[in-house]
Amino acid sequence: MTTAAPTAGATGLDTEKLYAARLHAARVRPYLATALFALHVVESRRVPTMAVDPHWRCYASPAFVARTPVEELAGAWVHEVSHLLRDHHGRGDRLAKHLGEDGPGWRLRLNIAADCEINDDVYGDGLKAPKGIVLPSLLELPTGKLMEDYLRDFRFDVNDPLLIWLDCGSGADGLPRPWELGPDGARGLSPQERDAVRFRVAEGIRGRPGEAPLGWRRWAEQALHPPQAWRELLGAALRSALAAGGAGDDYSYGRPARRATSLPGVVLPSLRRRPPRVAVVVDTSGSVSDEELGSALLEVAAIGKAVGGRRDQVSVVSCDAAAQSVQQLCRQEGLALIGGGGTDLREGFAAALRARPAPDVVVALTDGQTPWPSSAPPCRTVVGLFPRPPRVRTFDPDYRPQAPPAWARVVTIG
């Protein structure tokens, strides 16, 4: 944003000029049009330039709008909506809680770091950059980093008069301003509406990726595939599979049944629950890194704990293009993950299901670049996916990589 202080003299907000600037911004950044037109304008003489709150209200200074050319106003529109799309206020709140820091000075640093993240992608190609905008190069920092990286790496004087006017509102740094309408004010977007806007913008960017800079393409991937607490999700999926109705029930004459007293002279077996059997199919093909195989070993150890410490109930199948080995989980250090060739987890599933007694749950740890069994196994299935960028074939625009089957519970690892 511009760093000049507002001037007096404006009597009212020139909405015609402001909306013309928004239309220009939508024309030169069509992938942001949905977000730009979702903003509700609020006139405010207490705002230095333009600012946003987390509820998608855009506060505009009449003096700033009056003195700023339309091309620069269009850049201000894109700048402010970028803060909201990238959830800088939410990320700032989480970072403040994690670091145990807060206050106006720290929030100003956060605002500058957020500006560094987005300004490289805002200006140029039809949007004129105003004087005084904060760029990573001005702070002798590399481009293409995230707000969190800049906040950790740069230092500056928060009392610098060139920076004191950089106020993009609580939508940029999470600190409420006295001039904002707050959560109960008029014309704010609900959390569901905000998510819908982000989703539509991300879909538009992914649909025509050649029109968007790298920073926006990276954001779109994360918006459509948000990070998950994968250890908790994988554990929950495994516990759900282990708790499937009827899994592991068996009869034993080791102790009499409670109903045996009603039938003197007749020995009735009692029903006991045996620990479930788990087969873990580990993708050991060349496309899986050593680091990911290390993560797989950690998950195998966690699965051993999930079955009550009965490691004899857990078998591990190493599989690339063929099932290389089937090992019982005696101790984590003793596992040898063999492979390095192509990938066909159908062989791994077949080897796991041939075991006797048969497994109650199959867990596959893979990067997903494999054919899958054509039909669901006769037991619960959990797939832990190592993340991969989307695969494309320039010579085949209709190509779509094979996704894990619908009968599997899928959790992204990492």
N, C-alpha and C positions, 0 to 999 in steps of 0.2 A: 504494500500500500504506500501512498505518498506520505512523506514525513512532514509536510508543511502544516502549520496550525491553521484552523479555520478562520475565515475572515467574516466580519460583520457586514450587514447591509442587505442580505437577502430577506425578503418578506414572506416567502412561501416556497414549498418544494415544487420544482418544475418537473412534474410527473411525466409530461410528454417527452421531455428530453431523457429522463431516466429510463422510460420504457423503450424509447428508440435505441438507447444503448443496450438494453437487454436483448432486443431483437437482433441487433448487430452481433452480440456475443453468441446468440443461438445460431446465427448463420455461419460464423467462422468456427464455432465449436459445436457442430450439430449433435454430437454424442452427449453433450451436457444439457440439451434443450429441456428435457423433462425436469431436471433439477432446477434450472434457471426459472422456469415458469411455476415451479412449486413454491417459490419464496413469496412471502407476503410483505409488502413494503410498509414501513412505519416511519413517519417523519419525526425527526428528533434534532433539536438544536444543541443537545448535549453530546452528540457523537462527533468526534473529530472529523471523520470522513464517512465511511460506510462500515457497518459492523453487523454481525449476525448473532442470534442466540440459538441454543440447541433445539428450539421448537420451530426452527426454519422461518423466523421473522428477520427481515433485513431492514436495519435502521439506517436512514440516510440523512445526512446533514444538508439542509437547503443551500447553505453557503458553498459547500463542497461541490454539489451538483451544478450550481450556477457557474462556477469558475472553471470547471473541468471539461475538456473536449469530450465529445461523444465516444471517440475511439478509446480514450483512457477510462471513461466510465464503463465501457464494455469490459475492459480488463479488470476493473474493480468488481463487477458482477461475477466474473469467472473466479477471481481470487476468493471472494467470500463464500461462494457455493462450494469451492474446493475444500475449505475448512470443514464444512458440514458433511460432504460426501465421504471424506476420509476420517470422520469421527475424531477430529483432533481434541474436542472437549472431553470425550469419553476416554481416549487414550491418555490425555493429560491427567484426569482424575485418578486413573489406575496407576500412572507413574508417580504421582504425588503420594499416594498411599504406600506404594512400594518403597520409595526413597525416604519417606518421612519428612518431606519438604513441602512448604506451601507459603502463601503470602503473595502480595502484589508484585514484589521484585522477582520472585521465582516464576510467577505466572507470566510476567513480561518476557522473561527468558524463553518460556515455553512458546509464547506467541511468535517470537523471532525464529525459533527453531522450526515451528510449523510453516512460517513463511518461506524459510530456506527449502523446505521439502517441496513446496508447490510452485514457487515462482519461476523455476526453470521451465516448467511445463505450461505456464499461463501465457506468457507474452511472446510476441512474434507471430508470424502467419496471420496478420489481420488485426492483432491487438497491440496497441502502442503501449510501451512501458513508461510509466511516469517517472519523474526524477525522484531519487531517494529510496527506491524499493530495495529491500534486503535480498541480496543474492549470496549464495555460499562463497562466490569468488571475492566479495567485499570483506568477508571474514576469514579469507585464506583457508577455506575448507573445500573439500572435494564435492562435486555435484553428484546427484543421483542417490543421496542418502535419505534415510527416514528421519522424522522429527526426533525420535529417541536418540539417534546417533548424533545429530547436531547438538542436542541439549547436553549430551555427555561431553562433547569435544570442544565446544567453543566457550569463550569467556568474553564479556564486555561489560561496560559500565552502564548500569540500569538508569543512572541519572543523566546520561548523555542526552542533550536536547534534540539531537537528530533521531533518537529512538523513542522518546517519551510519548510521541503522538501515535506510535504504532499500536492502535487499539482496535482489534477486530472483534471485540465482544466476547461473551462467554461461549459462543459457538466455536471459538478458536482455542481458548485456554481453560474453559470450565469455571472461571471465576465470575459470579453474577455481578452485573452492573446496576447501579441505582436507577438508570433510565430504561431498563428493560421491563417488559410486561410480566415476565415470570411464567411459571407453568399454568397458571389459571387465567392468563390473558387471552384476548380474542385472537382468532385466526391462526393458532398454532397447529402444527401437525402432530398427530398421535405417534407413538413409537411404531405402530404397525404401518402407518402411512409413510414414515421416514424410511423404514426398511423397504417398502415397496418402491419408493423413488430410487434408492440405491440399487435395488435389484434391476430395475428397468434400465438405468444408466449402464450398469455393468454388462447387461445383456447386449445393449447397443454397441458398446466398445468391443466386446468379443465377436459380435456379428460382423463388424467391419474394422478389424484391428489395424489396418493400414492407415486409418485416419487419426489414430490416437498416439501420443508419445509413449515411450517405454514406461514411464512412471504410471500413467493411467492404465496401461495394459496390465502391469503388475498388480495395481489396485483391483482391477476387475476380476482377476483370477482369485484373489483373496476374498473379495466380496461374495462371489458365487460359491466358493469353497472355504468357508471360514475355518480357522484352526479349531481343533477339538481337544478336549482334555482326554487324549487318546488312551492313556493308561486306565483311567476310570471307566471309559466307555468299553474298552476291551475286557476289563474285569467284569463289568456289569453284563456284557453279552455272554461271557463264559458262565457266570453264575446262573443266568437265565437258562442257558442250555443245560447245565448240570441239574437244575431243578425241574426239568421237564417231567411231567406226570408219568409215573411208572418206571422211570429210569433207575435201574439198579435194584429193584425189589426182587427178593429171593426168599425161599423157605429153608429153615434149618431145624434139625432135630437136636441141636446143641443145648437148647433149653425148651421146656414145654410151653405150649401156647396157654394164654390166659383162660381160654375156654375149655381146657382139658379137664378141669374139675367137674364140668357138667356131663362128662362121658367117662365114668370110672372104667379103668381097664383099657382105655384107648389112648394111644400116644399121638397127640396132634403136633405137627410142626409149627414153629412160630415164624412169623414174617420178620425178616430183618432187611435192613437196607445196606447194601454193599457200596463201597466207594465207586463212583462212576469211572469208567475207563475213557481216557482221552488219547487220541492220536493227533500229533502235531506234524503237519507236512510243511517243511521248510524249503522254500525256493532257494536253491544253491546255484542257480544259473549264473553266467558271466555278467548279466546285467544287474546283479545284486552286489552291492559293495561290501567290503569287509566290515565297515562300521554298521551296516544294516544287519549283517549276520551276527554281529555282537549284540545288537538290540534283540534279535530273535532268540539268542541264548538267554538273555535276561527274561524275556517273556516266557520261555520254557520253564525257567526256575520259578516264576510267579505262578504258572499253571500248576506246578507240583505242590505249591502251598495251597492253592485253591481247592485241591482234592483232599485236603486234610493231611498233607504230608506223605501220602501214600504214593511215593514216586514209582513204585512198581506198577501202578495203574496208568502210567503215562509212557507212551512210546513216541519216538521221534523218527520221522522218515525224511531223509535227505533226498531231494529230487531236482534234477535239471531236466534233461530230455528223457530221462528214465529214473526210476526209483533206485537210488544208489545203495542205501542201507536202511535197515529198520533197527533202532536201538531202544532199549529200555532206559528210562531216566533213573540211573542210580545216583549219579552226582553230576552237577553241571559241568565241572571241569573235564569229566570223562567223555563228553559228547564230541564226536568228530563229524563236522558238516562237510560232506564230500560232494563235489560237483565242479561246475565251471563251464559247462557247455550250453546248449540251447535250453528251452523251457517247454515242458509239457506236464502240467500238474495233474492231468488225468491219470498218468502213471502213478503219481504219488498217492492220489485218492484210492486207486485200485489196490495198491500195496497196503494202505492203511485198513481198508475194508476187508482184505483177505485174512487179517489177523484173527486168531481164535483164542479167547472169546472176542467177539466183535466190539469195536468201540461204541460208546454212547454218544460221544461228541468228537467231531473232527475240526481241528483248528488249522487253517492254512495261513502261513506268513509269507507274503509274496509281493512283488512289484506290480502284479496284475498283467504282465505281458506274457500271457499264456492262454492256450485253449482250456476250456472248462468242461467238466463232465456234462453230457447231454441231458442227464436226469438227476434229480436230487438224491443224495445218498440216503439210506434208511436210518438216518440219525441226524441230530442237530449239527449245523455247520456254521462256523464263525470264520470270517476272512479278515486278517489284519493286513492292510495295504500299505506298503512303503510308497510315499508320495512320488509322483513322476509328472513332468510337464506334459501337456497334451501333445499327442503325436499327430503329425500331419503328413500327407503325401501330396506334394505339389502337382504330381501328374494325375492324381485321382481326387478331385474336390469332394466327391461323395463318400470318401473313406471315413469310417468311424471305428475306433479301436474297440475291441470286444470288452465289455464291462463284466464285472462279476455277476453271476446269475442271481435272479431275484430270490431264490430259495436260501441264500446265504445271508447271515447278518454281517454287514461290512463296517469296519472301523478303520479310519485312516491313522496310521502310525507315524508319529513325528510332528 
